[in-house]
Amino acid sequence: METARRMKYFRKPAFADLKACTGPDPIDFTLGSPDIAPEPSIMEAIQKAAGESQNYKYAVTALPQLIQAVQDWYHDRYSTDLDPEEICLLQGSQEALINLPLVFCNPHDGILIPDPYYPVYEQAPRLAGADVLYMPLKPENHYLPDLEAISQEDRQKAKLILVSYPNNPTGAIAPDSFYEELIRFAKENDILIIHDNAYSELVYDGQPGKSFLSFPGALETGVELNSFSKTYGMAGARLGVLAGNREAVSAYRELKRSLDYGIFLPVQYGGIEALEHGGGSIPETRQEYEQRRNLMVAEFGKAGWHIPSCEATMFLWAPIPAGMTSEAFALRLAETAGVLVTPGSRFGPEGEGFVRIAMVQDAEKIREAARRIADSGLFDSRS
């Protein structure tokens, strides 16, 4: 049975191949799935709602209490006022990342995406028949795209520009000046901005997380995706928000009506509890990831692997030894140390020379991974 040509853009996850090369006890830093549970009150809200039979009907209309909670959240957290018509609930923010190109792009329209990128940023345009236009993110430019370097041809071709700060996989954040420049660029070139803001609460060293929508002109030029997955530990519950430009949100809602029948009501009740009462755990979650970052940079450095500290997210973007591809390095690390990381090439051409390390293991596992790396011979621990 032959699949469609579009299926060639999907690749088996890196950890599937790497686990086959390890012993019985691999230490897995590949998948960015939070290991920090939601607050008990969030789980209790979901459990209680799941025990009520009326909550198993179609949820075509979002709970008004949840929409109001999102409005209050954006007002209190980001000093941004949204109307209900500027908000659409999602089954996780990845839902919209996949489907927004279907809403706005005809075949061979262009979508500007960062490189390196979260894989769905490239897969979604391909599924929609759109053309991918890469914006290189260079370390020397603090992993920000050079908007001035985008050719006139690409500006005319592009319908959408996708950016994400805090950035996965590099862990970089963007200054206010970047968002101001981005909004000017979008207005001048009639391009819709999509800002993926999944990690705004995982920003370290006392720096505040921000929303693209808080900047003047943002509601005229773009939309933002926000997520309950990393902030509240609800990754498996699948709840996210598309917010911003009223016409864009309305157009997306039209597609969504044909795709599904809304978010499972118990999950919505969990979302209400998270936004209204679940914020107390956010500083603790942030502190836990920041401590893991510091420990990993220090312990891996002692093992000879010198990794720059990230500014945000739950990932480290780690350079690898010269002369090896990222796929070959990840395989070698799995074979010799039983430590699993994601090859940078899985995130685009600019990802070569790096691997991504998800900070999803506790301190004990991090120290054990560092010991294994030191013993592997891949690095000179005396350096």
VOGU-63610 format. One record per residue (C-alpha): residue in three letters; z, y, x. Coordinates in steps of 0.2 Angstrom, whole numbers, plus 5000, padded with zeros to 4 digits. Each point is the difference from the previous one (the first is absolute). Example, Ala and Ser with C-alpha at 12.3 -4.5 7.8 and 13.67 -1.06 7.14 Angstrom:
2
ALA503949785062
SER499750175006
# end
This chain:
383
MET500050005000
GLU499450165009
THR501050154999
ALA499450184998
ARG499550095016
ARG501450134997
MET501349865004
LYS499550015018
TYR501150155002
PHE501649914997
ARG500849915014
LYS501449875001
PRO501750085004
ALA500350005019
PHE501749914998
ALA499149854992
ASP499149965016
LEU501550055012
LYS501349894991
ALA498949855004
CYS500250045019
THR501950015000
GLY501549885001
PRO501149964985
ASP501050175001
PRO498850155001
ILE500650184999
ASP498850084988
PHE499650195002
THR498450004991
LEU500250034982
GLY500750174994
SER501149924986
PRO501750084999
ASP501549885003
ILE501250134994
ALA500449964981
PRO500150134986
GLU501650074995
PRO501049884988
SER499850124986
ILE498149995001
MET500049825000
GLU501250004985
ALA498950114990
ILE498549895003
GLN501149844995
LYS500750084985
ALA498350064994
ALA499249835004
GLY501349924988
GLU499350104985
SER498649924990
GLN499250174995
ASN499650045018
TYR498749865002
LYS498750104989
TYR498650095007
ALA500650165009
VAL498450104997
THR501050164999
ALA501250045014
LEU501850024996
PRO500350194997
GLN501649995009
LEU499149945016
ILE498750144999
GLN501450124998
ALA500949925015
VAL498550025011
GLN499850184995
ASP501950035004
TRP499849915017
TYR498550105005
HIS500950164995
ASP501649965008
ARG499349915016
TYR498450105003
SER500250164990
THR498549964991
ASP499850014981
LEU498849874991
ASP499549994982
PRO499949824993
GLU498150014999
GLU500150015019
ILE500949845002
CYS499449824999
LEU501049845003
LEU499349875011
GLN500349825004
GLY500450055018
SER499150145009
GLN498749875007
GLU499349994982
ALA499450185001
LEU499449985018
ILE498949864994
ASN499350084984
LEU499950195004
PRO498349975009
LEU499349914984
VAL500550164990
PHE499250135011
CYS498649925010
ASN498349954997
PRO499149885012
HIS499850085017
ASP501250144996
GLY501150035015
ILE501949985002
LEU500850085016
ILE501449885006
PRO501150015015
ASP499749875015
PRO501249915003
TYR500349974981
TYR501049894988
PRO498749874997
VAL499750034981
TYR499450185005
GLU498449925006
GLN499949854988
ALA500150114984
PRO498550115004
ARG499049845005
LEU500449924983
ALA499450164991
GLY498450005010
ALA500550165009
ASP499750045018
VAL501550015012
LEU500150165011
TYR501249985014
MET501250145006
PRO500749945017
LEU501950025002
LYS500350035019
PRO501750005008
GLU499650165009
ASN499850084983
HIS501649934994
TYR499049884989
LEU499350144989
PRO498250004995
ASP499050155007
LEU499350074984
GLU498950125010
ALA499149865009
ILE499449924983
SER498150035000
GLN499150104987
GLU499149844994
ASP501749914997
ARG500750154991
GLN498550004988
LYS500149814998
ALA501849994997
LYS500849994982
LEU501749955006
ILE501250035015
LEU501449885003
VAL501550055010
SER501749925002
TYR501650095008
PRO501249925005
ASN498649905007
ASN499849815000
PRO499749935013
THR500350135012
GLY501750074994
ALA499450185002
ILE500550154988
ALA499050154996
PRO500550185002
ASP499850134986
SER498550085008
PHE499149834999
TYR500250004981
GLU499550184998
GLU498449975011
LEU499749844989
ILE500050094984
ARG498850145007
PHE498949865006
ALA499949924983
LYS499750164990
GLU498650055012
ASN499149834999
ASP500449954982
ILE500949845005
LEU501549924991
ILE501549975011
ILE501049834998
HIS501750015009
ASP500949845002
ASN501850055001
ALA500949835000
TYR501250045014
SER500650174997
GLU501849945000
LEU499949915016
VAL499950155012
TYR501250005015
ASP500950115011
GLY500650124986
GLN498250054995
PRO499750024982
GLY498649904991
LYS498850104990
SER498749994986
PHE498350065001
LEU500150074982
SER501350125006
PHE498750115009
PRO499150144991
GLY498349944994
ALA500449825000
LEU500049974981
GLU498250085000
THR499349885014
GLY500949835000
VAL501249874995
GLU501449915008
LEU500649824999
ASN501949975001
SER500849835000
PHE501749924996
SER499749865012
LYS500750075016
THR501150134993
TYR501049894988
GLY499649835007
MET499049954985
ALA498449945008
GLY499849844990
ALA500450094984
ARG498350105001
LEU500350184995
GLY499250165006
VAL499450174994
LEU498350095001
ALA500450194998
GLY499050165002
ASN498450074994
ARG500049994981
GLU498149954999
ALA500149875013
VAL501549924993
SER499250004983
ALA498449925007
TYR501149865008
ARG500949974984
GLU498449974991
LEU499649865013
LYS501849934999
ARG499949984981
SER498649875003
LEU500949915015
ASP501849964993
TYR501250034986
GLY501350105010
ILE501549965011
PHE501249874995
LEU501450094990
PRO501549935010
VAL499250065016
GLN499850174992
TYR501950004995
GLY500349965018
GLY499050155005
ILE501050114989
GLU501649945008
ALA499350025017
LEU499550184997
GLU501550054990
HIS501449915010
GLY499349905014
GLY499850145013
GLY501749975008
SER499349855010
ILE498550105008
PRO501050085014
GLU500749835005
THR498349924999
ARG499350135011
GLN501449995012
GLU499749815001
TYR498250015004
GLU500450145013
GLN501249895009
ARG498849865000
ARG498750125008
ASN501250065013
LEU500649825004
MET498249935001
VAL499450145011
ALA501549975012
GLU500049815000
PHE498249985001
GLY499950135014
LYS501349905010
ALA498849854998
GLY498650105008
TRP499150054984
HIS500150194999
ILE499750064982
PRO500050184994
SER501250044987
CYS499350034982
GLU500450164990
ALA500049914983
THR499549844990
MET500649825003
PHE498849975014
LEU499850025019
TRP498350035007
ALA500149915017
PRO498750015014
ILE499649835008
PRO499649965018
ALA498350055007
GLY498649875001
MET500549914984
THR499450024982
SER501350034987
GLU499549834992
ALA500249915016
PHE501750095004
ALA500749964983
LEU499549815002
ARG500749995017
LEU501650084994
ALA500149884986
GLU499749855012
THR501150055014
ALA501550094991
GLY499849954981
VAL500050184996
LEU498750054987
VAL499250184999
THR498450064992
PRO498550045012
GLY499550184999
SER498249954998
ARG500549954982
PHE500250194997
GLY498350055006
PRO499150045016
GLU501250135006
GLY501449874998
GLU499449905015
GLY501250015014
PHE501549994988
VAL501049894989
ARG501050044985
ILE501849954999
ALA500950004984
MET501950045001
VAL500449864987
GLN501349905011
ASP501850035003
ALA500850055016
GLU500449825005
LYS498149954998
ILE499550155009
ARG501149965015
GLU499349825000
ALA498250054999
ALA500350125015
ARG500849855010
ARG498549894996
ILE498850145005
ALA500950025016
ASP499849815003
SER498249994995
GLY499350085016
LEU498950124991
PHE500950155007
ASP500950045016
SER501850024994
ARG500450095016
SER498850144997
# end
